[in-house]
Amino acid sequence: MRFNVSSTSLSNRLQTISRVQNSKSALPILDCILFDLSGGVLKMTASDSETTMVTIMDVTDAEGEGKFAIGAKQLISSIKEISEQPITFNVDSNTFAIEINYQNGKYNLIGQNGYEYPLPMGMNEGARNLTIDSQVMLGGISRCLFAAADDELRPQMNGIYFDMTPDSLTFVASDGHKLVRNRIFSIPTDNPSAFILPKKPALLLKTVLPKADGDVQVRFDDRNAEIRMTDYVISCRLIEGRYPNYNSVIPTDNPFRVIADRLAFISALRRVSVFASQSSSLIKLHVDQGTLTVSAQDLDFSTSAEEHIMCEYDGTAMSIGFNGPFLLDVLNSITSNDIVLELADPSRAGVITPAEQEENEDLIMLLMPMMLKD
């Protein structure tokens, strides 16, 4: 078996799909990349048994067909050191001895039988389909991913919930302290359905979607999903279980409304957070007529900081505490110039939304407060 391929293209594809692999695999062959040459097209696969990522690229001067697997770490480390040029793979189909020739040298490796590589199971007959623009999907995942949980007791919270209704497609993530709900009204669904995408494939999508063009095709059943893009296909096991009723926890009657410049708020938070207690990361917000005061203190070291920023607010003066890193995550996931912070009292969740929603979207972020000592 023989074929030629671009060193740079191969290196980029290998580095991308290898992100799916674990540092320690239960099956030794899962430390390898599967190569499948057929009809002048090279298909490469990486997997951790739960999630599988596939990419396809054209090759030249192909002779023969077949499958073989090569250890990912050594292959990627060696290929990325070769400058852009054609490289040639010569594979012995009987012994799986592999010779990689490039302009000034060659590598000799020993591969494994590619037919022993475990591949994901197919879909059930009742699998459903979803078509979504790649950049819309990237936005939905990017805004929600930070809020997904890491909870062994509630595994259904450890991913992004795709809720498809006749009105919209909704991305949801929550860990009990923060919640993101991003509705996309341009993607209604005739047959309501839902699934929970685990964090790992969501992270992989966040990596590859910025370079994707056109639509993403999602096919899913009760246990598995296949997400097909221009250059990559991701297959994964879905998280089983019933996702909580997220709408029931979003306050609808917070009477106090603060409008502030998002970037000024973020800058003040970053400066003040340096002085917050390392154990609690507590940030205190105090709103009064036209002023938002951001403050923090660390009683153990007798340090504190306070900063004032202008805002639109004409309600009763009040104070509320939030976890600083959580609040920064929320503000960084919004793209509008101004944000709206809706409050009720220091013990109830704050609702943060963009002052101007994106077209055909409704983004709401909820953050639970922390108790203030004074």
N, C-alpha and C positions, 0 to 999 in steps of 0.2 A: 504494500500500500504506500502511495506516495502523493504528496501535494505541496504546493507553494502558497504562502500566505504573507501578508504584510506584517512585519514585526510590531509596529506601533498599534495597528488595529487589533491584533491578537492580544497584545499586552493589556490594552484598555478593556477589552471584553473579559479577559481572564480576571483582572483585578475587580471588576464589577460583580461578576457572578460569584467570586470566591467569598464575598461578604456573607453569603448565606451559611457558610460552613462554621461549625463549632471548633473551639480550640482543642477539645477532646471529643472524639466520635466513638460511639458504641461499636460501629463497624469500621475496620481499618480502611476499607475501600472508599468510605465517605470522606476520607482525607484527600481523595483524588478528584480530578476533573475528568468527566467522561467525554471522549471525543467520538463522534459518529459521522463518518464520511459516507455520503450517498449522493449520487447524481451530480457530482461537482459542487456540492454544498456541504459545509462543515457545521455540525450542530454540537455545541458544548453545553454540558450540564453540570451543575453543582448542587449538592443537597445536604441537609442535616437529618433526613428522614421525615421531618414534619413539613419543611418548606423546601421547594425545589425551584431553581432558577435556570432558565435555558436561553441561549442566544444562538443566532444563526448568522454565518457569514460566508460569502463566496470565496472559493479558492481557485487557483489556476493549475494547469498541468496535472490534474488529478488522475491517478491510476489506481484502480481497485476500489473496493468498498469494505467497510467493516467498522468495528467498535474497539476502542482501547481506552484505558484509563491511566493517567499520569498523576503522581503526587503533586498537589497544587502548590505547596510552599516552595519547593525547589524549582519547579517549572516557572512560576511567576517571577521569582527572584532572578532567574537567569535570563528570561526573555526581556524583562524591562531594562536590562543593561545593554541591549543591542539597539543601536541607532536605527532610524527608519530605513528599511531595506527589505527585499524579499528574502524569506527564509524557507528552507525546504525540510519537510518531515519525511523520513523514510522509516516505515514501520514493518517489522517482520511479523506477519499475522500468526505465526506458529509460536514463536518464543516471546513476542511482544518487546523485543529489543528495538529501541527507538534511537535514530540518529537525526539530529537537528543541525543542518548545515547553514552557515551564514557567510558573509563576505570574507572574513578573515579567520574563520575557525569552525569548530563543530562541537556539539554536546552529544554525549552518549548516555542514555537513560534506559532503565528497565521499567516497562509499564505493566499493567495487569489486564486480565481479560475483561473487556468492557461489557460483555454479556452477563456478568455477575453483578453489575451495578444495579441497585434497587431503584425502580422508577415509581412515580406516584400512581395510585389507582385512578381509573377513569371515573367519569361522572355517572350518576344515576340517570335513568331515562327522563325523569321529571325535572331535570336541571333547568334553571331560569337564567335569563340573560339581561344584562344591563349595559347600555352604551353611554359613555360619558366622555366629555372633552378632557384631554390629558391635563390641561392647565387648571380646569375646574376641580378635577380630582386631586391635583397637587395642592391647591388651595385648601380644600376640605381636610385633607390629611395633615397638612402643616399646621393648621390652626388648632387641631384637636389632639395631636399626638402627645404633647407635653402633659395633658390632663389625664391620660390613661393611667390606670392603677398598676401596681405590682403586688397583688394581694393573693396569697395562696388559698385563703379561705373563701374568697369570692372571685374565682377565675373568670367569670363572665365580665368583670370590670376591667380585665387586663387587655383591652383592645379598643378598636374604634367600631362603634355600632353604625351600620348602614341601615337606615329606616326608609323604605320606599313606600310611598302612599300616592293616592290619586292627585294630590296637590303638589308634592315636592319629594326630593331626595334629601334626607337629613343625616348629617354626620354628627355623632355624639361621642363624647368621651368624658369620664368622670372617675375620680378616685375617692369621692366622699368629702374632700376638702375643696375641690374646684370642679367645675363642670363647664363644658363647651357644647353649645348646640348651634350648628351651622346649617340653615335650611337653604336649599337651592331650588327655586320655584320653576326654573327652566327645564327640570327633568322630572316630570310627573310619571307615574307608573299605573297602568291599568289594573294590574293584579298586585295588591299590596303584599310585600314580603320584606324580610330583613335577615341580616347575618352580622356576626361579630368577627372582624378581621383582627388577628393577633398583632402585637406590636412589631414583631420581627419583620413580617412581610410589609407592614406599613412603613417601617424604616427603609426597607429596600426600595419601595415605591418612591419615597421621598428623595432617594438618591438618583433614580433613573428617570423619573418623570420630567425634571427640568430640561432634559435633552429630547424628550419625546414630542412627536408631532401628531396632529390629528386626534382621533378618538381612541379611547381605551375600551376594549371589549371584556366585560366581566361575566363569567359563567359560574354559577354556584348551585349547589344542592344543600342538603341538610348538614353535610359534614365537610365538604371540600369546596374550594374556589380555585378558578383559573383566571388569571388576569393577563390579557394579551395586549402588548404594545407593539410598536413598529419593529423594534430590535430585540425585545426581550419578552419572555413569558414566565410568570411566577405562578406556581401551584402551591397551595398550602392547605393544611387542616384548619378548619374554622373552630372557634371557641364555642362549645356547646353550652346551652343553658339559656335561661330567660333573662333578658336585660331589664333592669328596673325601669319603672315608669318615670322617665326623666322629666317630663313636663310637670309632674305634680310637685316637684321640689323647687321650681323656678317661681320666685315671688312675682306677683302681678300688681301689687298695690304699694310699692315703696314710694312714699310721698315726697322724699327729699331728692332733689336732682342737681348734681354738680356737673358742670361742663368745664373741662380743662384741656390745655394743650398737651398732647400725648408725649411729645419729645421732651418738653420741659419737665413733665411729671417723671419720666424715666430718668432724666439726668439728675433731678433732685433725689430720687429714690436711691440711685447708685451711690451718690455722695453720702447720704445719710446712713445707708445700710452698713457702711464701714464701722459705725459706732453702735450697731445693734448687738444685743446679747447673742453670743454664738450658740447658746443652748436653745433659744426660742426664735431668733430672727424676727422679733416683734417690731413692727413699724406702726407708729400711731399717726392717724390722720385726723386733723381737726379742721372742720369747715365752719366759716363764719361769713359775714357779708363780703362777697367778692374775694375771699382769700382762702386758700388751701394750705395748711401748715403740715409739713411732713417732718416727723421727729423720731428719734430713737435714743435709747440710753442703755448702758451696761453698768449696772450697780456694782458688780464685782470689781470693776476697774475704774469706777467713778468717771466714766466718759459719757458724753452725750452730744447730740447734734440736732439742729433744727433749721428748717429752710421754708421760706414762704414763696408760693407761686400764685399768680393771679388766676381767678376762675370766675365762672358765672354761678352765683348761688345767692338766693335771697330768703332762705328758710331759717329755721331756728339753729343756733349754734350747737354743734354736736361733735363728739369724738368717737372714733372706732379704730380697732386694731386689726392688722392683717399680717400674715407671714410675708416678709419682704421678698424672698425669691419667688414665691407663688405670684405675688402681685406683679413683679417684673415679667414673669412668663406670660401673664395675661396681656399686659400692655404691649409686649414685643410681638404678640400674635395678631395684633390689630394693625391695620395699615392706614387708617384715616388720620388726618391731622389732629382732630379733637376727639376726645372720648367723653362718654356720658356715664357718670357713676350714680346709680340710684340706690338710696339708703332708706331704711326705716328706723332702726335703733341699733345700738352697739351689739346686740345679741343676735341680730338677724342677718342673713346673707346679703352681701352687696352684689348688685347686678351691673356689669360693665358692658357697654355696647359702643360701636363706632357712632360718632355724631352723624356721619353720612354713610348709610349702608351701600355696599356694592349693588350694582344692578341685578335684580332677580335674586337677591340674597337677604337673609335675615340672620345676623350673627349675634348671639347672646353668650356672655361668659359670666359665670356665677362663682363667687369666692366667699367661703365661710370665714367669719371673723374670729379673732383671738381675744381672750378676756384681757381687759385693761385693769391694772392694779389701782389706778387712781381715777 
